[in-house]
């Protein structure tokens, strides 16, 4: 039901919810997950899928001829395995970067293993070696095939030597420790770490069995890797090729389309009654999903920007031109997120005129929990009077929404048209790279310039005239105020309408900056040319960043247990146990102390466990009594599985078990079905297998490319097991000269399953010694996020209190330092969502985990960050003179109130950090403190004169354009404080609260006796 249809509703009646529309007829696409149906209907996705699918199939086909199989050797399946793990689904230089890290990982593992072999051969007991060789030569004398006997003796472990084996173990432990640290501290190199570990595992498991140098043990593996690299590069280059420059501009166009969608959606929001946009309603869900989609698209662009200058590309724009668009697009996305939050503000209980405030009853009158955020008598009295005034003067939110829609209609339409023209220009530049003329680009540029002119005119008109429409519902009450008929104006709805208008203005400014930049670039770059790569140093920065695709392969958590301390903490934090070192001895001791502290970190413990589980599962391969059995059953699979399932936190590991065991089972079943359909009971028919494998590869490749990240571990395990079952079956049935075949079909599948179970069991034992709880990490990271929010609040408040500061010049961009703080907090919150969801996998051994409370705390922290972003945006546009003149009258800048807010931030952060309970007598509702301090100021010396001056100043300022941003800043602080109140309540439920008998009753009596309202 629209707002107009409800204008005549009685104030005491709750508007009737809109009727549910008739359900749409569902189709096959609606029954599929959104990620599957969207990609199945996209021609771009189909091109990517066909490229990767055919490349994987070719990797299998090269195994089929006997000559190529003999060349590839007993790890010929590795090319197919790589095609499933790292498909060619990325632009050329990104793939080269990814595959280079794998090759470097294998090369590093091989180099360490070769060094270990050289050292082990030097340490080997030569006397024992000669005696063993003599014994084997005597046994082989007169045999027709002495090489087979010698080979059997090697894999029986006859040439094992204790000193040599120990050296291998040292190098294996050192190499695995190094790769574990890489995996823990450089998540983008996780795949490199995994393949490096595989290389050193294989070499050090088989190397000790040989009595002489065998540095080429990994030749077969590297030959298969080289074959895949060549196949993938050919397909990326010639099958639906796409440069990163083209892909990036295409994604930028999609992001701008999401910008348009959010702006268009605001018309629907403004037409909706606040009761129809409550959490969980279709429109509320739609606004949330629109924001999530926008953020995901932006993050995809941010993750690829380092590669833009690392390729040869043909086109009008180079990598720097495209990268320069990212910052203004980030600004637009941030401001649109704040604008999109207006729907949530509308649905807030405090925004609904008929909200009964049932939860705000006095504790003395009800039996509510002591941990509730109770509204005091002061607040209830203030809200009741304000609500009555709104109803009396017809200035509720529902009453002013039509004015908001009317005042901003032209501005929203102009912004949407500007985004459409901007998207058209970017697509024209992107899709006409090889055309000689530039008529289409010139036409689109002219359209953009025309749209920008309309947008500027709309902005000027809004600033001069249209914004005054927002004040029309208040004209009657203003007249009464001027006549002295009323003493107080209920400004809540007006301030909320100012928030929407101010946000829309900042969004339009952002669109204007983005469009002007694109227009200048298009005017400057009129002809296509070949652009050479540059900026190789950006790769180092990329590798040091915290997030990447690689960690998803092993279910890794990319965030450290103790997030990086904020700059404020680093600058002002002191060691309470010692002063800074002053001499060499103290510096050395301090270094050892830091190293000792590091050994207790989750990353160090993970690396130590990694080495322990490696050595434990490696020992059977180098003990004479079990060496042959370990080789025959391919125990190295169990070793690799234990390493890859080992995670920093217990929850990650349990999740990994579920995904890996499920994926292994599915892959083993599909592998056996595929093998027996194509080979029957024989050793395989190349034509039948080529046909059936192509069919089974299709869903595997589709899932690998398009499945959501949370399913990636299971998808990889399913694909890897399928490849191993089919690949080993073909190799063992058709490659001659293999010692101790694994078998075909069922024999491969059950061995794979058993070894996966052994590896999981080994890593589980290590995980329990002792377990590292992911739930504790969630609690500590929430404490860190709250601490970061407190520093952001204090930073913004400092800027507000110092109008002379140049950090926020009128109309300028945000300072880089502030933008980095906000981005860092947003990334922490996003990673914390994943960590919170993952922590559910730890089970409820000690009791149920309050996951709902932590999820709600995350929502509150996200709302708090959004409010602080809103505050920053308002301050960036607030006139310094208005800031200075309103300081004495702005209650949210009362120094005592600021102290209360900072104290509350500190208390709840420390409670989460230490697990200690809060105290009941501590502040529960900062809104009460705000009115309390405001009341004290109003009752102080000269209060009447101050009140009259404030009313006069406010009445004069309300009609000014800058006052919109002042009102937005005030509302932003109030929203942040409201979120902080709820955070305090949640933390009290999580950590507990120490009661103070009689406190609530006495506070109620005291407030009634000293009420300022």
DONUKE-221405 format. One record per residue (C-alpha): z, x negated, y negated; residue in one letter. Coordinates in steps of 0.2 Angstrom, whole numbers, plus 5000, padded with zeros to 4 digits. Each point is the difference from the previous one (the first is absolute). Layout:
BEGIN
ZXYa
...
end
This chain:
BEGIN
500050005000x
499549934983x
501249984985x
499150134990x
500350135014x
501949964999x
500250004981x
500750175000x
501249985014x
501850034995x
501049844998x
501350045013x
498750045013x
499349875011x
498150005000x
499250075015x
499249855010x
498250015001x
499250085015x
499449895014x
498149985001x
499150055015x
499949855012x
498449915002x
499150005016x
500449835009x
498749895006x
499949855012x
500349884985x
501650094995x
500749975017x
499849814999x
501149884990x
499449984982x
499649825002x
498950045015x
499150154993x
499749914984x
499249855008x
499050105012x
499250094986x
499749844989x
498349915002x
500849854993x
501350005014x
498650035013x
499149854994x
501649895001x
500350075018x
498349975006x
500049824994x
501749965009x
499650105015x
498449915004x
500749834996x
501450035013x
498850065012x
498949844998x
501649905002x
500250085017x
498149995005x
500049814998x
501349995014x
498850085012x
498649875003x
500649865013x
499449864988x
500950064985x
501650055010x
500049825008x
499949934982x
501450114993x
501149965014x
501650105006x
500450064983x
498350084997x
500950164996x
500849934984x
498450034990x
500250195004x
501949994997x
499749934983x
498750134995x
501450135004x
501449914991x
499049944985x
498450114999x
498649974987x
500550144989x
500249914984x
498949914987x
499349835005x
501249894991x
501550105004x
499549995019x
499749814998x
501749984992x
500850105014x
499149915015x
500349844992x
501950035000x
499850035019x
499049855003x
501349894990x
501450085010x
499149965017x
499649824993x
501849974994x
500750065017x
498749895009x
500449854989x
501950015003x
499750035019x
498849855001x
501349894991x
501350065012x
498849965015x
499849824993x
501849984998x
500450075017x
498749895009x
500949854991x
501750065006x
499450035018x
500749905014x
498649895005x
500749955017x
500350185005x
498250044995x
499249865010x
501050055015x
499550194998x
498249954998x
500049895015x
500850145010x
498650124995x
498649885003x
500749975018x
500050185003x
498350034993x
499249865010x
498650065011x
499950174993x
498450084995x
500750064984x
501449894994x
499850074982x
500650175006x
501549925008x
500449904984x
499850164990x
501250095011x
501349864999x
499950014980x
500350185000x
501449995013x
500949894988x
499949845010x
499849894985x
501450074989x
501149874992x
501750044992x
499849884986x
498250064996x
500550185001x
501549984988x
498849924987x
498850155002x
501550124998x
500549914984x
498350024993x
499850185006x
501750044992x
499649924983x
498350084999x
500750175004x
501449984987x
498649964987x
499050155005x
501550115000x
500449944982x
498250044995x
500150175007x
501750034991x
499649934983x
498150034999x
499650175007x
498249984995x
499849865012x
500850105015x
498450005009x
499849814998x
501849985007x
499650115015x
498449915005x
500849834996x
501450045012x
498850065013x
499149834999x
501649905002x
500750115014x
498449985010x
499949824998x
501849965003x
500150115015x
498649925009x
500049824992x
501649945010x
499150045016x
498749874997x
500349815003x
498749944988x
499450054983x
499250174999x
499850034981x
498650125003x
501050135008x
499650134986x
498149975000x
499750165009x
501150104987x
499249924985x
498250025007x
500450195001x
500750004983x
498549914993x
498850135009x
500950144992x
500049924983x
498149985001x
499750185006x
501250074987x
499249904985x
498250065006x
500550185000x
501049994984x
498549924992x
498650105007x
500750175006x
500450114985x
500549854990x
501250034985x
500749874988x
501850014994x
499350024982x
499150165006x
501550065010x
501249984986x
499050094987x
499750145013x
501950015003x
500350004981x
498850154998x
501150095013x
501649964991x
499250074984x
499650165009x
501850015005x
500549984982x
498950154996x
500750105014x
501849984993x
499550044983x
499050165005x
501650055011x
501050004984x
499250164995x
500550095016x
501849934997x
500150074983x
499450175006x
501350015013x
501750074999x
501449875002x
500750105015x
498349985009x
500049814999x
501749975009x
500149855012x
499050055016x
498850124991x
498249975002x
499749954982x
501549885001x
499449925016x
498249994992x
500749904985x
501049885011x
498549975011x
498949974985x
501249874993x
500149915017x
498250005003x
499749924982x
501449875004x
499249955017x
498349984992x
500749894986x
500949895013x
498449985010x
499249934984x
501549894996x
500049925017x
498149954999x
499949944982x
500449825005x
498449995010x
498850074987x
499549824994x
499849935017x
498250065004x
498249994995x
499650174994x
498550084991x
500350124986x
500350034982x
501949975000x
500949855007x
501749995008x
500949974984x
499250154992x
500650115014x
501749925001x
500350044981x
499950185004x
501550005011x
501349984987x
499450154989x
499850105016x
501849965005x
500550064983x
499150175002x
500750025018x
501849974994x
499850124985x
499250135011x
501449995012x
501250044986x
498950144995x
499950075018x
501950005000x
500050144988x
499850125015x
501749935007x
500850024983x
499550185000x
500850045017x
501649914996x
501450135001x
500549954982x
498350064994x
500150175008x
500750134988x
500750115014x
500949865009x
501750055004x
500849835002x
500950055016x
500549835004x
500849974983x
501550115002x
501749924997x
500849915014x
501650094997x
499150165003x
499049955016x
500249895015x
498549894997x
500049825006x
500949884989x
498449895000x
498950144991x
499349974983x
501150134992x
499650074983x
501550004989x
500650144989x
499249914985x
498350005008x
500050175007x
500550074983x
498649904991x
498750065013x
500550184999x
499950014981x
498349905000x
499350125014x
500550154990x
499249934984x
498449975010x
499950175006x
500550084983x
498649904991x
498750015015x
499849815000x
500349975019x
498849885009x
499050155006x
499850064983x
499349844992x
498849955015x
498550104993x
500249914983x
500049835009x
498450055010x
499250064984x
500549854989x
499449875013x
498550095007x
498749914990x
500849835002x
500150025019x
498250065001x
499449854990x
501049885011x
499250075015x
498349994993x
500349824995x
500649965018x
498450085007x
498949904988x
500949845004x
499950035019x
498150034998x
499749844990x
501049905014x
499050085014x
498449964990x
500449824998x
500549995019x
498650095008x
498549934989x
500349815003x
498349965006x
499050104987x
499249904986x
500250134987x
501650064992x
499550174994x
501250105011x
501449884994x
499650034982x
499950195002x
501750005009x
500749884986x
499450124987x
500850145009x
501749915001x
499949954981x
499750184996x
501450065011x
501249874992x
499550064983x
500550185006x
501649935007x
500549914984x
499650164990x
501150105012x
501449884998x
499950004981x
499950195000x
501550015011x
501049874990x
499650104984x
499950185004x
500150055019x
501749935003x
500750134988x
499650145012x
501449935010x
501250064986x
499350184999x
501350075012x
501449934989x
499450064983x
501150155000x
501649905005x
499549874987x
500050134987x
501750065005x
500649824999x
499349984983x
500850164994x
501749955008x
500050145013x
500249885014x
500949845002x
499249935015x
498250005007x
499849995019x
498749865001x
499949975019x
498450085003x
499249924984x
500549835006x
499350035017x
498350064992x
500149844989x
500249905016x
498450075007x
499049984983x
500749824998x
499549955017x
498350074998x
499849914984x
500449835009x
498950045014x
498550034988x
500449844991x
500049915017x
498350095005x
499349944983x
500549825003x
499350005017x
498450094995x
499849884985x
500249855011x
498750065012x
498850054986x
500149834992x
499749925017x
498550115004x
499349964982x
500249825003x
499349995018x
498350085000x
499149905012x
500449965019x
500249825005x
500749905014x
501949964998x
500749845008x
501849995007x
501449934991x
501950014998x
500449935018x
501849974994x
500450185001x
500049995019x
501749914999x
500850134989x
499350135012x
500849925015x
501749994992x
500050184996x
501250115010x
498850135007x
498550005011x
499150075015x
500549875012x
501850055002x
499550185006x
499349925016x
501749965006x
501050134991x
500749884988x
501150044985x
499249914985x
501650004989x
501449885001x
501850065004x
500649954983x
498750054988x
499649874986x
501450004987x
499550074983x
499849884986x
501650064992x
501049965016x
499249835001x
500349964982x
501850064999x
500749995018x
501349865003x
500749935016x
501850054999x
500549875013x
499349854992x
499249944984x
498249934999x
499949825009x
500149864988x
499749845011x
498949955015x
501450035012x
500350184994x
498150035000x
499949945018x
501550115005x
499250154991x
498449985009x
500950005017x
500950154994x
498450094996x
499349955016x
501550065010x
499950174990x
498150015005x
500449985018x
500950174999x
498650094992x
499050135011x
498449894998x
500949845007x
500850105014x
498350085004x
499249825001x
501549945011x
499850155012x
498149975000x
500249825007x
501450055012x
498950145008x
498549895001x
500949865009x
500950125012x
498350085005x
499149835000x
501249915012x
499350095016x
498349934996x
500649825001x
501350015014x
499249945016x
500750145011x
499350144989x
498549914991x
498750075013x
500750174999x
500050004981x
498249944999x
499450125013x
500850164992x
499549944982x
501849994994x
499449944983x
499650194997x
501950035001x
500349864988x
498850064987x
500650185002x
501849944997x
499649914984x
498950134993x
501350145003x
501449904993x
500450064982x
501349974987x
500950175002x
500550105015x
499150154994x
498449914998x
500149945017x
500450175008x
498550074991x
499049865006x
500550035018x
499550194999x
498349964992x
499649855011x
500550085016x
499150164996x
498549904994x
500049895016x
500150155011x
498650094992x
498949844999x
500449965019x
499550185005x
498450004989x
499649825006x
500150055019x
499050164997x
498649914991x
500049865013x
499950115015x
498750114992x
498949854996x
500349905016x
500650115013x
500949905014x
498949844997x
500149864988x
499050104986x
498350044996x
499549924983x
498950154995x
501350135005x
501449914991x
499049974984x
499750194999x
501750065004x
500949874990x
499050054985x
500750185002x
501849955002x
499949874985x
499550144988x
501750094999x
500949835000x
499049934986x
500250174990x
501949995002x
500149824996x
499050024983x
500750174994x
501750035008x
501550004988x
501049845000x
501550085009x
498950015016x
499249834998x
501149915013x
499750135013x
498150004997x
499949815001x
501050005016x
498950145008x
498449904994x
500649835006x
500650075017x
498350095003x
499149844996x
501149905012x
499850125014x
498150014998x
499749824995x
501149925013x
499350115014x
498249954995x
500549814999x
501049995016x
498650105009x
498549904994x
500649824993x
500049875014x
501349865001x
501550104993x
501649945009x
501250155005x
499050154993x
501050144992x
499050135009x
499050154994x
500450174994x
501750065006x
500649825003x
499749954982x
500850174994x
501649995009x
500349814996x
499750044982x
501250145000x
501449905009x
499849854989x
500150114985x
501650075006x
500749825004x
499549954982x
500850154993x
501649985010x
500249824995x
499850044981x
501250145002x
501349885007x
499849894986x
500050144987x
501850055007x
500749824996x
500550074988x
498950144994x
499550004982x
500250184993x
498550074990x
501250144994x
501149874991x
498449934992x
499650174994x
501750024992x
500049834992x
498250024993x
500550174992x
501449914992x
498749874994x
498850144993x
501450084991x
500549844992x
498249974995x
499950174992x
501649964990x
499249854993x
498450094996x
501150144991x
500949864990x
498449924996x
499250164993x
501650054991x
500149834992x
498250024994x
500550174993x
501549944991x
499049864991x
498650094991x
499549834992x
499649935017x
498149965002x
500050035019x
499450184996x
498949994985x
499350174995x
498550045012x
500149845009x
500049975019x
501649985010x
500749825000x
499549915016x
501849975005x
500450185000x
498550055009x
500449875014x
501850075001x
499350175003x
498749955013x
501349905009x
501250155001x
498650125006x
499549885014x
501849985005x
500250195001x
498450025010x
500549865012x
501750085002x
499250175005x
499249915015x
501649915004x
501050164999x
498850095012x
500049855012x
501949995000x
500050175009x
499549905016x
501649925002x
500750165008x
501750074998x
501149895010x
501549994988x
499650174993x
498750094991x
499249914985x
499950104984x
498149984998x
499950154990x
501249934987x
499049844999x
498450094998x
500750114986x
500749844992x
498249935000x
499350164992x
501449994987x
499649814996x
498250044999x
500350144988x
501149884990x
498749874999x
498750144994x
501250054987x
500249824994x
498149985000x
500050154989x
501349934989x
498949844998x
498550094996x
500850104987x
500849854992x
498349915000x
499350144989x
501650044990x
499849954981x
501349864996x
500550094984x
500450165010x
501049905013x
501049924986x
500450174991x
500450095016x
501349875007x
501550084992x
499650175007x
499449965017x
501550045012x
499149915015x
500249844990x
501850024997x
500849835005x
501450085010x
498750115010x
498949845003x
501649925007x
500350155011x
498249995007x
500149825004x
501750015008x
499450145011x
498449905005x
501249855004x
501350115010x
498750085011x
499049845003x
501649905005x
500650145011x
498349995010x
500149814999x
501849995008x
500150175009x
501650034990x
500450184995x
499950074982x
501550084991x
500150184996x
500649964982x
498449914996x
498750094990x
499050135010x
499050084987x
499349894986x
499350154991x
501850054997x
500449824993x
498550034988x
500650164993x
501849924999x
499449854990x
498950124989x
501550114997x
501149864995x
498749944988x
499850174993x
501950024997x
500249834992x
500249964982x
498650074989x
499450105015x
499450154989x
498949894989x
499349915015x
499650175009x
499250064984x
499049844999x
499550015018x
499450184999x
499049964984x
499249845008x
499650095016x
499250154991x
498949894990x
499549895015x
499650145012x
498350034993x
499549815000x
498949935013x
501249855004x
501450125004x
499250055016x
500349835007x
501750004994x
500450165009x
499149935015x
501149845000x
501650114999x
499450115014x
499649855010x
501849934998x
500750175005x
498950015015x
500549825006x
501950054997x
499850165010x
499249895014x
501449884999x
501350145002x
499250055016x
499949825006x
501949994997x
500250165010x
499049935015x
500849835000x
501750095000x
499450105016x
499449835008x
501549894995x
501450124998x
501150054985x
501849964997x
500950164994x
501250024986x
501150155003x
500050124985x
498649914991x
498750145000x
501350134995x
500749904986x
498249954993x
499550195000x
501650044990x
499849864988x
498250044997x
500450184996x
501349944988x
498949874991x
498350095001x
498849944986x
498750145002x
end
